[in-house]
Amino acid sequence: MSLLSSILVGIVALEHVYILILEMFLWTTPRAIRTFGTSKELAEVTKSLAANQGLYNGFLAAGLVWGLCYPDAVVGRKIQLFFVICVVVAAVYGAMTANKSILLKQGLPAILALISLSAL
């Protein structure tokens, strides 16, 4: 496993932990409202939906960390590939349905990690 791949996968995992925190715990705060472009009223009504999304982002982060920590490097790389591809697919879907900037903010780090993992 290359150091660069591990760093890129780690960045993607950290990003998804951050999104988990924003969506599950900080959804109605000014920071999350600004980040996701919602209003206070919309944030209040969609709080449980956002928490659900946050949980899924947490699963993505957990899978990436699992892949990084897996004792067999070959299996760990396959786990990382699976979860990085999941992030790329989610970013493409999010860009098509919610906000095009998702492709840059979430997709680009995952695409770079995918390229790095594929080069091994």
N, C-alpha and C positions, 0 to 999 in steps of 0.2 A: 504494500500500500504506500503510495507516495505521500510525502508530507503535504504537498499542495492539495491533493485530493482530500486528505483528512481535514485540512484547514477550511476548504470550501464547503465540505459537508457540514462541518461544525458551525460555520457561519449560517448556513441554511437552517440548521437545527435551532440555533440561538434566535434567529429571526422568527421562527414559528413559536418558540417559547414566549417571545415578546408579544406576538399577535394573540396567543392564548391569554396572556395577562390583560391585554387591552380589551379583548372581547368578553372574557369571563368576569373580570373584576373591576375594570375601569370604564366600561362601556358608556356610562352616563356622565363621565367627567369631561371637562373642556378639552383635555388632551385627545381622548378617543373621538369625541365629536368632531374635532378639527381634523384628526387623522383620517377618519372615514367619511367626512363631509356630510354628516347628518345634522339634525337639530336636536335640541334638548328633548322636545316633545317626541320625535321619532325614536330617539335613543331609549326613552322610557318605555314606549310601547313595544319595542323590539328587543328588550333586554334579554328575555329568555332565548330568543332565536340566536342572538349574538353569543350567548354563553354556550349554546350547542355548537356553533361554528368554532368557538374557541377550543372546545374539547377536541374536535377533529384536528385542529392545528396542533394540539398537544400530542395527539396520537402520531402525527407526522414527525414531530420532533423526537418523540420517544423511539420511533422506528429508526430514525437516523442515528441517534445515540447508540441504540442497540447494535446497529451495523458497525459503528466506530469501535465499540467495546468488545465485539464478538471475538472470542479467542482464536478462531480459525480465520485467517485473513481472507482466504478465498470465499468462504461463506459470508463473512462480514461485508466484503465488497458487493456480493450479490444482494444482500439485504439493503445496503446503501443505494445500489442502482434502482431497486424496486421503489424505495421511498422517494428518491430524487425524481424518478419518472412520475410518481404520483403528484409531487409538488409542481412539476412542469405542466402536467395535464390540468391541475387545479388552477394554475396561473393563466393558462390559455383560456380556460372556461371563464374564469373571473374577468379577464380582459374583454371577452366577447359579450358577457352578460351584465357586468357591473361597472367596471372602470378600466379603461385601457392602460392606465399607469400600473396596474397590478402586474402586467407582463414585464415591465421594467423592474419594479420593486421586489417582487417575489420570484418572477420567472428567470430573470437574468442570473442571479446567484445560483439558482438550481441548474440552469443550462450550463453555466461554467463548471459546476460540480459534475454534471453529467458528462461533459466533454472530457474533463480530467479523469473521471473514473473509466470512461470508455477507452482512453488512451493506454490504460495499463495492460 
